[in-house]
Every structure is written in structure tokens, then in C-alpha cells.
Amino acid sequence: MADTIRKVDYFSTLVPNTPGQTFRVLSTLVSAGVNLLACTGTPLGRRARIDVVPDDNRKFNAAARKAKLRFAPKKTGFLIQGDDRPGALADNLKRLADGRVNVTAVDGLSAGKGRWGAIVWVHPRDLRRAGRLLRAKAR
């Protein structure tokens, strides 16, 4: 079966790089009924950046506003999901490389039960071209 690729929005916030901060942010969103497609965290010295990919931007924005969580304006990337196989991520990255699109970040993982997924970020100027190269579905 072919990979499913869709354009998604993600939002970033900075928190202190201390235990429990990611839990605090995620539990606030979960308690408001926000479903996340992905979440990544990166330490930045005494701070940490949390990126979240909500399934529903409107619900996410309302929950973040109500909880007074500050997120940077949305950015866009691509969610890739499919049947796990050797080279699954590399095949998709090759399309972008062949199209001369620079990937600014990528997170990929096995989802178990023969499935895999990844989030691929590209520069905003390359979004349209990357979407065509990946044959991404509209939101």
C-alpha cells in the first residue's frame, strides 16, 4: 500500500528545560480534547522547544488561548504514514532531494504492527513544490 502524505500545521512553544514541562503542556491540551498527530521536543540550553501537530487547529488554538499557552505562529510540514518497509523514509526524502527541496527537520519512527510515520519540515518557500513532489493530500 502507498504511503499517505498530507500537509499539516505545527506550532512551537518554549518552556523551561525542567522535568514535567512537556507533561504540563500536553496534559493541558488533552484535557481540552485536543488530539495531537505528533509531538517533538528539543532541548535548547536552559529552555526546550515543544512542537505539536494538532488534528484540529481550531480546537487547538481555542485550548491554547484559554490555558494562556503561548505558541509561535503556525508553520507547515508533511505527515507521512504507511506500511513499514526498508527505505520507507528514504524513498520520500529522495523525492525531495531529486526536486532540490532542502529538508529542515525530520522525525520518523516505527509505529508498530508493520506501520511507520514521519513528520518532514521544509522551508516555507518550498512548501508548494514539496507538496507536489510528495503528492501530498490537501488538508
Secondary structure, 3 states (H helix, E strand, C coil): CCCEEEEEEEEEEEEECCCCHHHHHHHHHHHCCCCEEEEEEEEECCEEEEEEEECCHHHHHHHHHHCCCCCCCCEEEEEEEEECCCCHHHHHHHHHHHCCCCEEEEEEEEEECCEEEEEEEECHHHHHHHHHHHCCECC
